[in-house]
Amino acid sequence: MGKIGRNTPCPCGSGKKYNLKVTRKKCCLLSQNGVIQPKPQPTKFIPVYTELDQLSNSVMDLIKEDKLDEAEVVSKRLLSEYPDQIDGFERLGQVYEARGENRLLLIITKRLLLLLKQCLVSIKKALNITCQKQRK
């Protein structure tokens, strides 16, 4: 092995720079007692689906299967059970779009925009309250 410079990657394969001490060089994975520690394994992402997610996803499946009446019923259920979430509006709009009912799609889009506007107003009020508290 040639001379190890200060920017040379550690030979253990960790991708970190080789740890240079004043009098000696050592591997970045060595612990106090000189034993190489195993590399930590990356954690695997495990999605957690709520009932809202499952209902919303089921609408998409029904639309793909061309079961638009059932998809409309589930979309309306989303609207009634989760009125403060946009999923019901989005899914119902997708049902109307799949049917070619542009007038109903427009109505749903307007309702969705009103919901978003209310959310923005609430956020703005919350931010103003926070800013005012910080100024005092």
C-alpha positions in Angstrom: 0.0 0.0 0.0 1.4 3.4 -1.0 1.4 6.6 1.1 -1.9 7.5 2.4 -2.7 11.2 2.0 -5.0 13.3 4.1 -7.8 13.1 1.5 -7.5 9.5 0.7 -10.6 7.4 1.3 -10.4 5.0 4.2 -9.4 1.5 3.1 -12.3 -0.1 5.0 -14.7 1.1 2.2 -16.8 3.4 4.3 -16.3 6.3 1.9 -15.0 8.5 4.8 -11.5 10.0 4.8 -8.8 8.1 6.5 -8.5 9.4 10.0 -5.1 11.1 10.4 -3.8 11.5 13.9 -0.6 13.4 14.7 1.6 10.3 15.1 -0.5 7.5 13.5 -3.2 6.7 11.1 -6.3 4.6 11.9 -9.4 3.3 10.2 -12.6 5.3 10.8 -14.4 2.1 11.8 -12.0 1.2 14.6 -13.4 1.5 18.0 -11.5 2.3 21.2 -10.4 -1.4 21.6 -9.2 -1.7 17.9 -12.1 -3.9 16.7 -13.7 -2.9 13.4 -17.3 -2.1 13.9 -19.9 -3.4 11.4 -21.3 -0.8 9.0 -24.9 0.2 10.0 -27.4 -1.3 7.6 -29.7 1.3 6.1 -33.3 1.1 7.4 -35.9 0.0 4.9 -38.9 2.3 4.4 -42.1 0.6 5.3 -45.1 2.7 4.3 -48.0 3.0 6.7 -51.4 3.4 5.0 -54.2 5.1 6.9 -57.8 4.5 6.2 -57.8 7.8 4.2 -54.9 6.4 2.0 -56.7 3.1 1.4 -60.0 4.8 0.5 -58.2 7.3 -1.8 -56.2 4.6 -3.5 -59.3 2.4 -3.9 -61.0 5.1 -6.0 -58.0 5.1 -8.4 -58.3 1.3 -8.7 -62.0 1.5 -9.4 -61.5 4.2 -12.0 -58.9 2.0 -13.7 -61.4 -0.9 -13.7 -64.0 1.5 -15.2 -66.3 1.1 -12.2 -67.1 4.7 -12.1 -70.3 4.5 -10.1 -68.5 2.7 -7.3 -65.6 5.2 -7.5 -68.1 8.1 -7.2 -69.6 6.5 -4.0 -66.2 6.1 -2.4 -65.2 9.6 -3.4 -68.3 11.0 -1.7 -67.5 8.9 1.3 -64.0 10.5 1.4 -65.7 13.9 1.2 -68.0 13.2 4.1 -65.5 11.4 6.4 -62.5 13.7 5.6 -64.0 17.1 4.7 -60.7 18.9 5.5 -58.6 16.8 3.2 -58.4 17.3 -0.6 -58.5 13.6 -1.5 -62.2 13.4 -1.8 -62.3 16.5 -4.1 -59.4 15.2 -6.2 -60.9 11.7 -6.6 -64.4 12.9 -7.4 -62.9 15.2 -10.0 -61.1 12.3 -11.5 -64.3 10.3 -11.7 -66.1 13.1 -13.5 -63.1 13.5 -15.8 -63.2 9.8 -16.6 -66.9 10.1 -17.4 -66.4 13.3 -19.5 -68.7 15.3 -17.2 -66.8 18.6 -17.5 -69.5 20.7 -15.8 -69.3 18.6 -12.6 -65.5 18.6 -12.8 -65.6 22.4 -12.9 -67.9 22.5 -9.8 -65.6 20.1 -7.9 -62.5 22.1 -8.9 -64.1 25.3 -7.6 -64.9 23.7 -4.3 -61.3 22.4 -4.1 -60.0 25.9 -4.7 -62.2 27.3 -2.0 -60.9 24.7 0.4 -57.3 25.5 -0.5 -58.0 29.2 0.0 -59.4 28.6 3.5 -56.3 26.6 4.3 -54.1 29.4 3.1 -56.0 31.9 5.2 -55.7 29.7 8.2 -51.9 29.4 7.6 -51.6 33.1 7.1 -53.4 33.8 10.4 -51.2 31.3 12.2 -48.1 32.8 10.8 -49.2 36.3 11.8 -49.9 35.3 15.3 -46.5 33.6 15.5 -44.8 36.7 14.1 -46.6 39.0 16.5 -45.6 36.9 19.5 -42.0 36.9 18.3 -42.0 40.7 18.0 -43.2 41.3 21.6 
